[in-house]
Amino acid sequence: MKQQNSAPQGKKPAKARRKSREEIDQEARERKRQKKHRGHAAGSRANGENQAKGGKSSGQAKDPRIGSKKPIQLGVTDAAPVAKQHKPKSEKPMLTPQAELDMLENDERLDGLLERLEAGETLSKEEQSWVDAKLDRIDALMEQLGIAWEDDEEEEEEKADDLMRLLKGEFAAAKGYGSRNEWASFAPSASATTPQGVSMSEQLIDWDLALIQKYNYSGPRYTSYPTALEFSEAFGEPTFLQAVARYPERPLSLYVHIPFCHKLCYFCGCNKIVTRQQHKADQYLDALEQEIIHRAPLFAGRLVSQMHWGGGTPTYLSKAQISRLMALLRGNFHFNDDAELSIEVDPREIELDVLDHLRQEGFTRLSMGVQDFNKEVQRLVNREQDEEFIFALIERARALGFTSTNIDLIYGLPKQTPESFAFTLKRVAELSPHRLSVFNYAHLPTLFAAQRKIKDADLPSAQQKLDILQETIASLTGSGYQFIGMDHFARPDDELAIAQREGKLHRNFQGYTTQGDTDLLGLGVSAISMIGDCYAQNQKEPKRYYQQVDEQGNALWRGLALTRDDCIRRDVIKALICNFQLNFADIEQAWSLTFADYFAEDMGLLAPLAKDGLVEISGQGIQVTGKGRLLIRNICMCFDAYLRQKARLQQFSRVI
């Protein structure tokens, strides 16, 4: 409390002047100096009255700070005093987003509660709130790190001078590529036959190491021509509708994209959303329902002959959600009785009874991602799985009447060696799937954040990858599989192998197919359609997909209307990449042109490849040789007009 100043009686007391903060601080410093000179310890309690007698007027108000234990500011400043921060004894270091994500992904309590949820148990309100908060944080961290949603269109960046080498025909081997005599043909002789009695001449592959190294530069995979790099946002709904109306009698193929995954595979570059919140799938199905309702009437007169669910992980959906989506599709599209229905499954995220449910819903084909049977490799890419359960899944699928099974493998993963991958190939041969896909892992950590978890030092060398590929081809063809092309194999009695031998194989955004005369309608986030002579792609970001479907009923983002030249070159490239041969007369009759005149420049680019033995050119057409089959992408690039217009090879992955 402030003390009253003494004043002579009869006079009105004068109003005390309020001292400034600076004056008060100055007086405090002076008092402290006086105290120290008298021998008082700094901060000791001094009698305020005694100090007043030592030179202060009795009418001066007592400074409340005298005798206080609080520290007195020694510097002169206009800033307000800062409250003292009490630092805890052991302050935890700030976690980086990646470190926090790693910690959450390995949280034992969270894993335990999620297992209880997946088993059908109802958690307490406190437990459920805690789980929801943790999962929301995981989603936020993944989005922050760029691994919740990744785009598989962007690929390896390479040197632009690869294009100039192609255009100039300068295919001299780079240093260190070795002698051209260093090659071996490991395929069975042309007269050999498989156990099924099919000639092995269709599988002939000559492994020429020097040529493989020489031509191992970047190039498109040609799931389409022109490639998705040519898509433009100027492509709009009116152009899409015109394309739909152009071929109203064509059968329809459906592709449905389910982007969700429970866990992140470090090698993956697919369009995906990693989350454990199952309700997000319901939100996605709500949007899909709106898209289906608005798109289906455009194809009212067409029959669906083929449908594929890809992802992500389509079996992320519960059985009830699978049934809901199938009911939506069957209720809005007309399916052939013998329509081919296929789905991708993750052996880590499926139970045997789900296969029963899929079969009841009409699915006839399964594609299963195995990647590698080696436990160390699985651990390093965060994809650990039960080998015995994979065998049980294949056995159950056959028992249920699935007509085709496909196994996906990847070579080039961390700690893989030719010897370790030979074990995987041995186990795959025991599974005996109808088809196999063996993909080359492209390590692009600058594009795909998840791949940053893979150490460069753990990856096999370029030579080891080639050794693995060579062993893979030798092992699979030796087991009776036919090399379809690129990275695909099939049993000789599979329809893909038969179609290739008959020159009737086709290729689209879903890969190799026997149904080339169909239009493809893509549904869901990032899905691509091939309608008539147009390509169209949906929004690839979930938020934009949801918003546009809600506002417009469709999610069209970008596309391309093909020119006549695009269509001609598409036919040429498709014939080469699917059937390893091209008949000039087929192109001339279909497009009323003279092949030699129209493709004079292209044939000039092909000449060096013919000289190296990749193709044989005659007056009737082009035949891809055993040496050229592994390098089919390079052969097709000679007919790609867009590669001659722009130096864009750097935007594709290497061919091998």
C-alpha positions as CSV (number, residue, x, y, z in Angstrom):
1,M,0.0,0.0,0.0
2,K,1.2,3.5,-0.8
3,Q,2.1,5.7,2.2
4,Q,0.6,9.2,2.7
5,N,3.2,12.0,2.3
6,S,3.6,14.3,5.3
7,A,2.4,18.0,4.8
8,P,2.2,21.0,7.0
9,Q,-1.2,21.4,8.5
10,G,-3.5,24.0,6.9
11,K,-1.9,23.5,3.5
12,K,-3.3,21.4,0.7
13,P,-0.8,18.6,0.1
14,A,1.1,18.9,-3.2
15,K,0.4,16.1,-5.7
16,A,3.4,13.8,-6.0
17,R,5.0,13.6,-9.4
18,R,5.0,10.0,-10.8
19,K,8.5,9.0,-11.5
20,S,9.4,7.4,-14.8
21,R,10.5,3.8,-15.1
22,E,14.0,5.1,-16.1
23,E,14.2,7.2,-12.9
24,I,13.1,4.3,-10.7
25,D,15.6,2.0,-12.3
26,Q,18.4,4.5,-11.8
27,E,17.5,5.0,-8.1
28,A,17.5,1.2,-7.7
29,R,20.9,0.9,-9.1
30,E,22.2,3.6,-6.9
31,R,20.8,2.0,-3.8
32,K,22.4,-1.3,-4.8
33,R,25.8,0.3,-5.1
34,Q,25.4,2.0,-1.7
35,K,24.4,-1.3,-0.1
36,K,27.4,-3.2,-1.7
37,H,29.7,-0.4,-0.4
38,R,28.4,-0.9,3.1
39,G,29.1,-4.6,2.9
40,H,25.6,-5.8,2.3
41,A,25.5,-8.9,0.1
42,A,23.7,-8.3,-3.2
43,G,20.1,-9.0,-2.7
44,S,20.2,-8.9,1.1
45,R,17.3,-7.5,3.0
46,A,18.1,-3.9,4.0
47,N,15.9,-1.8,6.3
48,G,13.9,0.5,4.2
49,E,13.6,3.0,7.1
50,N,17.4,3.1,7.6
51,Q,17.9,3.8,3.9
52,A,15.3,6.6,4.1
53,K,17.3,8.2,6.9
54,G,20.4,7.9,4.9
55,G,19.5,10.8,2.6
56,K,16.0,10.3,1.4
57,S,13.2,12.8,2.4
58,S,10.8,11.4,4.9
59,G,8.1,12.6,2.5
60,Q,9.3,10.2,-0.2
61,A,7.1,7.2,-0.9
62,K,8.8,3.9,-0.1
63,D,10.0,2.0,-3.1
64,P,8.2,-1.3,-3.0
65,R,11.2,-3.1,-4.4
66,I,13.4,-2.4,-1.4
67,G,14.1,-5.6,0.4
68,S,12.5,-7.7,-2.3
69,K,13.9,-11.1,-3.4
70,K,13.0,-10.4,-7.0
71,P,15.9,-9.6,-9.3
72,I,16.3,-6.0,-10.4
73,Q,16.9,-5.2,-14.0
74,L,20.3,-3.7,-14.5
75,G,20.0,-2.6,-18.1
76,V,18.0,0.4,-19.3
77,T,15.3,-0.5,-21.7
78,D,11.9,0.7,-22.8
79,A,10.7,-2.9,-23.3
80,A,8.3,-4.4,-20.8
81,P,10.0,-6.8,-18.4
82,V,9.9,-10.4,-19.7
83,A,8.6,-13.1,-17.4
84,K,11.1,-15.7,-16.3
85,Q,10.9,-18.9,-18.2
86,H,11.2,-21.9,-16.0
87,K,13.1,-24.5,-18.1
88,P,12.3,-28.1,-17.2
89,K,15.1,-30.2,-15.8
90,S,15.1,-32.5,-18.9
91,E,13.7,-30.8,-21.9
92,K,12.9,-33.2,-24.9
93,P,14.5,-32.2,-28.2
94,M,12.1,-31.0,-30.9
95,L,11.3,-34.0,-33.2
96,T,11.5,-33.6,-37.0
97,P,8.3,-34.5,-38.9
98,Q,10.0,-37.6,-40.2
99,A,11.1,-38.7,-36.7
100,E,7.7,-38.0,-35.2
101,L,6.1,-40.1,-38.0
102,D,8.5,-43.0,-37.4
103,M,7.6,-42.8,-33.7
104,L,3.9,-42.9,-34.3
105,E,4.2,-45.7,-36.9
106,N,5.9,-47.8,-34.2
107,D,3.7,-46.9,-31.3
108,E,2.8,-50.2,-29.6
109,R,-0.3,-48.8,-27.9
110,L,-1.6,-47.5,-31.2
111,D,-0.9,-50.8,-33.0
112,G,-2.6,-52.7,-30.2
113,L,-5.8,-50.6,-30.3
114,L,-5.9,-50.7,-34.1
115,E,-5.7,-54.5,-33.9
116,R,-8.6,-54.5,-31.5
117,L,-10.6,-52.3,-33.8
118,E,-9.9,-54.5,-36.8
119,A,-11.0,-57.5,-34.8
120,G,-14.4,-55.8,-34.3
121,E,-14.0,-54.7,-30.7
122,T,-15.5,-51.3,-29.6
123,L,-13.0,-49.1,-27.8
124,S,-13.8,-46.9,-24.9
125,K,-14.6,-43.2,-25.6
126,E,-11.2,-42.2,-24.3
127,E,-9.3,-44.8,-26.3
128,Q,-11.2,-44.0,-29.5
129,S,-10.5,-40.3,-29.1
130,W,-6.8,-41.0,-28.5
131,V,-6.6,-43.3,-31.6
132,D,-8.4,-40.7,-33.8
133,A,-6.0,-38.0,-32.7
134,K,-3.0,-40.1,-33.4
135,L,-4.3,-41.1,-36.9
136,D,-5.1,-37.5,-37.7
137,R,-1.5,-36.6,-36.7
138,I,-0.1,-39.4,-38.9
139,D,-2.2,-38.1,-41.9
140,A,-1.0,-34.6,-41.3
141,L,2.6,-35.6,-41.1
142,M,2.4,-37.7,-44.3
143,E,0.8,-34.8,-46.1
144,Q,3.5,-32.5,-44.8
145,L,6.3,-34.9,-45.9
146,G,4.6,-35.4,-49.3
147,I,4.1,-39.2,-48.8
148,A,0.3,-39.2,-48.2
149,W,-0.3,-38.5,-51.9
150,E,2.2,-39.3,-54.6
151,D,2.0,-39.1,-58.3
152,D,3.4,-41.9,-60.4
153,E,3.5,-39.9,-63.7
154,E,6.8,-38.2,-62.8
155,E,9.7,-40.4,-63.5
156,E,13.5,-40.4,-63.5
157,E,15.3,-37.3,-64.7
158,E,18.1,-38.2,-67.1
159,K,20.4,-36.3,-69.5
160,A,18.6,-34.5,-72.4
161,D,21.5,-35.5,-74.7
162,D,20.0,-39.0,-74.9
163,L,17.5,-37.6,-77.3
164,M,20.3,-36.1,-79.5
165,R,22.0,-39.4,-79.6
166,L,18.8,-41.0,-80.8
167,L,18.1,-38.4,-83.4
168,K,21.7,-38.4,-84.8
169,G,22.1,-42.2,-84.7
170,E,25.1,-41.9,-82.4
171,F,24.7,-45.1,-80.5
172,A,28.4,-45.8,-79.8
173,A,28.8,-47.6,-76.5
174,A,29.7,-45.5,-73.6
175,K,32.9,-46.2,-71.8
176,G,32.9,-49.2,-69.5
177,Y,30.2,-51.0,-71.5
178,G,32.5,-53.9,-72.5
179,S,32.9,-55.9,-75.6
180,R,30.0,-56.6,-77.9
181,N,31.0,-60.2,-77.8
182,E,30.1,-60.4,-74.1
183,W,26.7,-61.9,-74.6
184,A,24.9,-65.2,-74.0
185,S,21.7,-66.7,-75.4
186,F,20.2,-68.6,-72.5
187,A,16.7,-69.2,-74.1
188,P,15.9,-72.7,-75.1
189,S,16.4,-73.6,-78.7
190,A,13.8,-72.8,-81.2
191,S,12.9,-76.4,-81.6
192,A,12.3,-76.9,-77.9
193,T,8.8,-77.2,-76.5
194,T,7.1,-76.6,-73.2
195,P,5.4,-79.3,-71.3
196,Q,2.2,-78.0,-72.8
197,G,3.6,-78.6,-76.3
198,V,3.9,-74.9,-77.3
199,S,6.9,-74.0,-79.4
200,M,9.5,-72.0,-77.4
201,S,10.5,-70.0,-80.5
202,E,8.0,-67.3,-79.4
203,Q,10.0,-66.8,-76.2
204,L,13.5,-66.4,-77.7
205,I,15.5,-63.7,-76.0
206,D,19.2,-63.2,-76.7
207,W,21.0,-61.5,-73.8
208,D,23.5,-59.2,-75.3
209,L,25.0,-57.3,-72.4
210,A,26.8,-54.7,-74.6
211,L,23.7,-53.8,-76.5
212,I,21.6,-53.6,-73.3
213,Q,24.1,-51.2,-71.8
214,K,24.4,-49.3,-75.0
215,Y,20.7,-48.7,-75.3
216,N,19.9,-48.4,-71.6
217,Y,18.8,-44.7,-71.6
218,S,15.5,-43.1,-70.7
219,G,12.3,-43.7,-72.6
220,P,8.5,-44.0,-72.3
221,R,6.7,-47.2,-71.3
222,Y,4.0,-46.6,-74.0
223,T,1.0,-47.5,-72.1
224,S,-0.4,-44.9,-74.4
225,Y,0.8,-42.9,-77.4
226,P,1.1,-40.0,-77.1
227,T,2.2,-40.4,-73.5
228,A,0.5,-38.7,-70.5
229,L,3.2,-35.9,-70.7
230,E,1.2,-34.5,-73.7
231,F,-2.0,-34.2,-71.7
232,S,-3.3,-30.6,-71.4
233,E,-5.8,-28.9,-69.1
234,A,-7.2,-27.2,-72.1
235,F,-9.0,-30.5,-72.8
236,G,-12.5,-30.0,-71.6
237,E,-15.8,-31.7,-71.1
238,P,-17.2,-30.9,-74.6
239,T,-14.3,-32.7,-76.3
240,F,-14.8,-35.7,-73.9
241,L,-18.5,-35.9,-74.8
242,Q,-17.7,-35.8,-78.5
243,A,-15.4,-38.7,-78.1
244,V,-18.0,-40.7,-76.2
245,A,-20.5,-40.2,-79.1
246,R,-18.0,-41.1,-81.8
247,Y,-18.1,-44.9,-81.3
248,P,-21.4,-45.7,-79.5
249,E,-21.2,-49.4,-80.3
250,R,-17.9,-50.1,-78.7
251,P,-17.8,-52.4,-75.6
252,L,-16.7,-50.7,-72.4
253,S,-13.9,-51.4,-70.0
254,L,-14.0,-49.9,-66.6
255,Y,-11.1,-49.0,-64.3
256,V,-11.9,-48.0,-60.7
257,H,-9.1,-46.5,-58.6
258,I,-9.1,-47.1,-54.9
259,P,-6.3,-45.0,-53.5
260,F,-6.1,-46.2,-49.9
261,C,-3.4,-48.2,-48.2
262,H,-3.1,-49.2,-44.5
263,K,0.7,-49.0,-44.6
264,L,3.4,-47.3,-46.6
265,C,5.7,-49.4,-48.8
266,Y,8.9,-47.4,-49.1
267,F,9.5,-48.4,-52.8
268,C,6.0,-47.3,-54.0
269,G,5.5,-44.4,-56.4
270,C,1.8,-45.1,-57.0
271,N,-1.2,-42.7,-56.5
272,K,-2.2,-43.5,-52.9
273,I,-3.5,-42.3,-49.6
274,V,-1.9,-44.0,-46.6
275,T,-4.4,-43.9,-43.7
276,R,-5.9,-46.2,-41.1
277,Q,-9.2,-44.3,-40.8
278,Q,-11.7,-46.6,-42.5
279,H,-14.4,-43.9,-42.6
280,K,-12.4,-42.1,-45.2
281,A,-13.2,-44.9,-47.6
282,D,-16.9,-44.2,-47.1
283,Q,-16.3,-40.5,-47.9
284,Y,-14.5,-41.6,-51.1
285,L,-17.3,-44.0,-52.1
286,D,-19.8,-41.1,-51.7
287,A,-17.8,-39.1,-54.3
288,L,-17.5,-42.2,-56.5
289,E,-21.2,-42.7,-56.4
290,Q,-21.8,-39.1,-57.7
291,E,-19.3,-39.6,-60.5
292,I,-20.8,-42.9,-61.5
293,I,-24.3,-41.5,-61.5
294,H,-23.3,-38.7,-63.8
295,R,-21.0,-40.7,-66.1
296,A,-23.0,-43.9,-66.6
297,P,-25.8,-42.4,-68.7
298,L,-23.3,-41.4,-71.4
299,F,-22.7,-45.1,-71.9
300,A,-26.2,-46.4,-71.6
301,G,-26.2,-48.4,-74.7
302,R,-22.9,-50.1,-74.1
303,L,-21.9,-53.4,-72.5
304,V,-19.1,-53.7,-70.0
305,S,-16.8,-56.6,-71.0
306,Q,-14.0,-55.9,-68.6
307,M,-13.4,-54.2,-65.2
308,H,-10.4,-53.7,-63.1
309,W,-10.0,-52.3,-59.6
310,G,-6.5,-50.8,-58.9
311,G,-4.9,-48.7,-56.3
312,G,-3.6,-48.2,-53.7
313,T,-5.1,-51.3,-52.3
314,P,-8.6,-52.1,-53.4
315,T,-9.0,-54.7,-50.6
316,Y,-8.5,-51.8,-48.2
317,L,-12.3,-51.7,-48.5
318,S,-14.4,-53.7,-46.1
319,K,-16.7,-56.4,-47.4
320,A,-19.6,-54.1,-46.9
321,Q,-17.9,-51.3,-48.8
322,I,-16.9,-53.7,-51.7
323,S,-20.6,-54.8,-52.0
324,R,-21.7,-51.2,-51.9
325,L,-19.4,-50.2,-54.8
326,M,-20.3,-53.3,-56.8
327,A,-24.0,-52.6,-56.4
328,L,-23.3,-49.0,-57.6
329,L,-21.5,-50.2,-60.7
330,R,-24.0,-53.0,-61.6
331,G,-26.9,-50.6,-61.0
332,N,-25.6,-48.0,-63.4
333,F,-23.7,-50.0,-66.1
334,H,-24.7,-53.1,-68.1
335,F,-22.3,-56.0,-67.7
336,N,-21.8,-58.9,-70.0
337,D,-22.5,-62.2,-68.4
338,D,-18.9,-63.3,-69.0
339,A,-17.3,-60.0,-68.2
340,E,-13.7,-60.2,-66.9
341,L,-13.5,-58.7,-63.4
342,S,-10.1,-58.3,-61.9
343,I,-8.8,-56.8,-58.6
344,E,-5.5,-56.1,-57.0
345,V,-5.0,-57.5,-53.5
346,D,-2.3,-57.0,-50.8
347,P,-1.6,-60.3,-49.0
348,R,-0.9,-58.4,-45.8
349,E,-4.3,-56.7,-45.8
350,I,-6.7,-59.5,-46.7
351,E,-8.3,-62.5,-45.0
352,L,-9.2,-65.8,-46.8
353,D,-12.9,-65.1,-46.4
354,V,-12.5,-61.9,-48.4
355,L,-11.6,-64.0,-51.4
356,D,-14.9,-65.8,-51.0
357,H,-16.7,-62.5,-50.9
358,L,-14.9,-61.2,-54.0
359,R,-15.8,-64.3,-55.9
360,Q,-19.4,-64.0,-54.8
361,E,-19.4,-60.4,-56.2
362,G,-18.3,-61.7,-59.6
363,F,-14.5,-61.2,-59.6
364,T,-12.6,-63.7,-61.7
365,R,-9.0,-62.5,-61.7
366,L,-6.6,-61.6,-58.9
367,S,-3.3,-59.7,-59.0
368,M,-1.2,-59.9,-55.9
369,G,1.8,-57.8,-55.0
370,V,4.6,-60.1,-53.5
371,Q,7.7,-58.1,-54.6
372,D,10.2,-60.4,-52.9
373,F,10.1,-63.4,-50.6
374,N,13.4,-62.5,-48.8
375,K,12.6,-61.4,-45.2
376,E,15.4,-58.8,-45.0
377,V,14.3,-57.2,-48.3
378,Q,10.7,-57.1,-47.0
379,R,11.8,-55.4,-43.8
380,L,13.9,-52.7,-45.6
381,V,10.9,-51.7,-47.8
382,N,8.3,-51.9,-44.9
383,R,6.4,-54.8,-46.6
384,E,6.8,-57.8,-44.3
385,Q,4.4,-60.6,-45.2
386,D,3.6,-64.2,-44.4
387,E,4.9,-66.6,-47.1
388,E,2.7,-69.4,-46.1
389,F,-0.4,-67.2,-46.2
390,I,0.5,-66.1,-49.8
391,F,0.5,-69.8,-50.8
392,A,-2.8,-70.3,-49.0
393,L,-4.3,-67.3,-50.8
394,I,-3.4,-68.7,-54.2
395,E,-4.7,-72.1,-53.3
396,R,-8.0,-70.7,-52.0
397,A,-8.4,-68.6,-55.2
398,R,-8.0,-71.7,-57.4
399,A,-10.5,-73.6,-55.2
400,L,-13.0,-70.8,-55.5
401,G,-12.8,-70.7,-59.3
402,F,-10.7,-67.6,-60.0
403,T,-9.7,-68.1,-63.6
404,S,-6.4,-66.2,-63.5
405,T,-3.8,-65.2,-60.9
406,N,-1.0,-62.7,-61.3
407,I,2.1,-62.1,-59.1
408,D,4.0,-58.9,-59.0
409,L,7.7,-58.9,-58.3
410,I,10.2,-56.0,-58.2
411,Y,14.0,-56.3,-58.8
412,G,16.5,-53.7,-57.7
413,L,15.2,-53.4,-54.1
414,P,17.7,-53.0,-51.1
415,K,19.8,-56.0,-50.2
416,Q,18.7,-58.0,-53.3
417,T,21.3,-60.1,-54.9
418,P,21.1,-62.5,-57.9
419,E,21.3,-65.3,-55.3
420,S,18.6,-64.0,-53.0
421,F,16.2,-63.3,-55.9
422,A,16.8,-66.8,-57.3
423,F,15.1,-68.0,-54.1
424,T,12.1,-65.7,-54.8
425,L,11.9,-67.1,-58.3
426,K,12.0,-70.6,-57.0
427,R,9.0,-70.0,-54.7
428,V,7.1,-68.2,-57.4
429,A,7.6,-71.2,-59.7
430,E,6.0,-73.3,-56.9
431,L,3.0,-70.9,-56.8
432,S,2.6,-71.3,-60.6
433,P,0.5,-68.2,-61.3
434,H,-1.0,-67.7,-64.7
435,R,0.9,-64.4,-65.2
436,L,3.9,-62.6,-63.7
437,S,5.0,-59.0,-63.7
438,V,8.6,-58.3,-62.8
439,F,9.1,-54.5,-62.5
440,N,12.4,-52.6,-62.4
441,Y,12.6,-50.5,-59.2
442,A,13.5,-46.9,-60.0
443,H,15.0,-45.2,-57.0
444,L,13.8,-41.6,-57.2
445,P,13.9,-40.2,-53.6
446,T,13.7,-36.6,-54.9
447,L,10.3,-37.4,-56.4
448,F,8.9,-39.9,-53.9
449,A,9.5,-39.0,-50.3
450,A,8.9,-42.5,-49.0
451,Q,11.9,-43.7,-51.0
452,R,14.2,-41.6,-48.8
453,K,13.8,-44.3,-46.2
454,I,15.8,-46.6,-48.5
455,K,19.6,-46.2,-48.2
456,D,21.5,-45.9,-51.4
457,A,24.2,-48.1,-50.0
458,D,21.7,-51.0,-49.7
459,L,20.7,-51.0,-53.3
460,P,22.2,-53.5,-55.8
461,S,24.6,-52.1,-58.3
462,A,23.6,-51.6,-62.0
463,Q,25.5,-54.7,-62.9
464,Q,23.8,-56.7,-60.1
465,K,20.4,-55.5,-61.4
466,L,21.2,-56.7,-64.9
467,D,22.4,-60.1,-63.4
468,I,19.0,-60.3,-61.6
469,L,17.1,-59.6,-64.7
470,Q,19.1,-62.1,-66.7
471,E,18.5,-64.8,-64.1
472,T,14.8,-63.9,-63.9
473,I,14.2,-64.3,-67.7
474,A,16.3,-67.5,-67.7
475,S,14.4,-68.9,-64.7
476,L,10.9,-68.0,-65.9
477,T,11.3,-69.0,-69.5
478,G,13.0,-72.2,-68.3
479,S,9.9,-72.9,-66.2
480,G,7.7,-72.6,-69.3
481,Y,6.6,-69.0,-69.1
482,Q,6.3,-66.9,-72.3
483,F,7.9,-63.5,-72.4
484,I,5.1,-61.2,-73.3
485,G,7.2,-58.0,-73.3
486,M,8.5,-55.2,-71.2
487,D,8.3,-56.8,-67.7
488,H,5.4,-59.3,-68.3
489,F,5.4,-63.1,-68.5
490,A,2.5,-65.6,-69.0
491,R,2.0,-69.3,-69.2
492,P,1.7,-70.4,-72.8
493,D,-1.9,-71.4,-72.4
494,D,-2.9,-68.0,-71.0
495,E,-4.9,-65.8,-73.3
496,L,-2.2,-63.1,-73.3
497,A,0.3,-65.6,-74.7
498,I,-2.1,-67.0,-77.2
499,A,-3.1,-63.5,-78.4
500,Q,0.5,-62.5,-78.8
501,R,1.3,-65.6,-80.9
502,E,-1.8,-64.7,-83.0
503,G,-0.8,-61.1,-83.4
504,K,-3.9,-59.9,-81.5
505,L,-2.4,-58.5,-78.3
506,H,-3.2,-55.0,-77.2
507,R,-1.9,-52.5,-74.6
508,N,-3.5,-49.7,-72.6
509,F,-3.2,-47.9,-69.3
510,Q,-4.0,-51.2,-67.5
511,G,-1.2,-53.0,-69.3
512,Y,-1.4,-55.8,-71.8
513,T,-4.9,-57.0,-72.7
514,T,-6.8,-59.0,-75.3
515,Q,-9.6,-56.5,-75.5
516,G,-8.2,-53.8,-77.7
517,D,-11.5,-52.8,-79.4
518,T,-13.0,-51.4,-76.2
519,D,-13.3,-47.9,-74.8
520,L,-11.8,-47.5,-71.3
521,L,-13.6,-45.4,-68.7
522,G,-11.6,-44.5,-65.6
523,L,-13.5,-43.7,-62.4
524,G,-12.0,-42.3,-59.2
525,V,-9.2,-40.0,-58.3
526,S,-6.4,-39.8,-61.0
527,A,-8.1,-42.4,-63.2
528,I,-7.4,-42.2,-66.9
529,S,-9.9,-42.9,-69.7
530,M,-9.3,-43.8,-73.3
531,I,-12.5,-42.9,-75.2
532,G,-12.5,-43.0,-79.0
533,D,-9.4,-41.0,-80.1
534,C,-9.1,-39.1,-76.8
535,Y,-7.4,-39.5,-73.5
536,A,-8.8,-38.0,-70.3
537,Q,-7.6,-38.0,-66.7
538,N,-9.4,-37.2,-63.5
539,Q,-8.1,-34.9,-60.8
540,K,-5.2,-36.5,-59.0
541,E,-5.5,-34.7,-55.7
542,P,-8.3,-36.0,-53.4
543,K,-9.5,-32.5,-52.3
544,R,-9.9,-31.3,-55.8
545,Y,-11.5,-34.6,-56.9
546,Y,-14.1,-34.3,-54.1
547,Q,-14.8,-30.7,-54.8
548,Q,-15.2,-31.0,-58.6
549,V,-17.4,-34.1,-58.3
550,D,-19.6,-32.3,-55.8
551,E,-19.8,-29.2,-58.1
552,Q,-19.9,-30.7,-61.6
553,G,-20.6,-34.4,-61.2
554,N,-17.3,-35.3,-62.9
555,A,-13.6,-34.9,-62.1
556,L,-12.1,-34.2,-65.5
557,W,-8.8,-32.5,-65.1
558,R,-6.8,-32.8,-68.4
559,G,-6.6,-34.8,-71.5
560,L,-5.7,-35.0,-75.2
561,A,-7.5,-35.2,-78.5
562,L,-5.4,-37.3,-80.9
563,T,-4.6,-36.1,-84.3
564,R,-4.6,-38.4,-87.4
565,D,-0.8,-38.6,-87.1
566,D,-1.1,-39.6,-83.4
567,C,-3.5,-42.4,-84.3
568,I,-1.3,-43.7,-87.1
569,R,1.8,-43.8,-84.9
570,R,-0.2,-45.3,-82.0
571,D,-1.1,-48.3,-84.3
572,V,2.6,-48.7,-85.3
573,I,3.9,-48.6,-81.8
574,K,1.2,-50.9,-80.4
575,A,1.9,-53.5,-83.1
576,L,5.6,-53.5,-82.2
577,I,5.3,-53.4,-78.5
578,C,2.6,-56.0,-78.3
579,N,3.4,-58.5,-81.0
580,F,7.1,-57.8,-81.8
581,Q,6.3,-57.4,-85.5
582,L,4.8,-54.9,-87.9
583,N,3.2,-55.5,-91.3
584,F,3.5,-52.4,-93.5
585,A,0.4,-53.4,-95.5
586,D,-1.8,-53.3,-92.4
587,I,-0.9,-49.6,-91.7
588,E,-1.1,-48.7,-95.4
589,Q,-4.6,-50.1,-95.8
590,A,-5.9,-48.8,-92.5
591,W,-4.7,-45.2,-93.2
592,S,-4.4,-45.0,-97.0
593,L,-0.7,-44.1,-97.1
594,T,2.6,-45.4,-98.4
595,F,4.6,-46.6,-95.4
596,A,8.1,-45.9,-96.8
597,D,7.1,-42.3,-97.7
598,Y,5.2,-41.5,-94.5
599,F,7.9,-43.0,-92.2
600,A,11.0,-42.1,-94.1
601,E,12.6,-40.2,-91.2
602,D,11.5,-42.9,-88.7
603,M,13.0,-45.7,-90.7
604,G,16.3,-43.7,-90.9
605,L,16.3,-43.6,-87.1
606,L,15.6,-47.4,-87.0
607,A,18.5,-48.2,-89.3
608,P,21.3,-48.2,-86.6
609,L,19.1,-50.5,-84.5
610,A,18.8,-52.8,-87.4
611,K,22.5,-52.7,-87.9
612,D,23.0,-53.7,-84.3
613,G,20.6,-56.7,-84.8
614,L,17.6,-55.4,-82.8
615,V,15.2,-55.6,-85.7
616,E,15.1,-57.2,-89.2
617,I,13.6,-55.0,-91.9
618,S,12.1,-56.4,-95.1
619,G,9.9,-55.1,-97.9
620,Q,6.9,-56.4,-96.0
621,G,7.6,-55.2,-92.5
622,I,9.6,-55.1,-89.3
623,Q,10.4,-58.2,-87.2
624,V,11.9,-57.7,-83.7
625,T,14.7,-60.1,-83.0
626,G,15.6,-62.0,-79.8
627,K,18.1,-59.2,-79.0
628,G,15.5,-56.5,-79.6
629,R,12.7,-57.8,-77.3
630,L,14.2,-56.5,-74.1
631,L,14.8,-53.2,-75.9
632,I,11.4,-52.8,-77.5
633,R,10.9,-49.4,-76.0
634,N,14.0,-48.1,-77.9
635,I,12.6,-49.5,-81.1
636,C,9.2,-47.8,-80.5
637,M,10.9,-44.5,-79.8
638,C,12.1,-44.3,-83.4
639,F,8.4,-43.7,-84.3
640,D,7.6,-41.2,-81.5
641,A,7.2,-37.8,-83.2
642,Y,7.1,-36.0,-79.8
643,L,10.6,-37.1,-78.9
644,R,11.8,-35.4,-82.0
645,Q,10.0,-32.2,-81.1
646,K,11.2,-31.8,-77.6
647,A,14.2,-33.0,-75.6
648,R,12.1,-35.0,-73.1
649,L,13.8,-38.2,-72.5
650,Q,14.8,-37.0,-69.1
651,Q,11.2,-37.4,-68.0
652,F,11.1,-41.1,-68.4
653,S,12.6,-44.1,-66.6
654,R,15.4,-46.2,-68.0
655,V,14.3,-48.9,-70.5
656,I,16.0,-51.7,-68.5
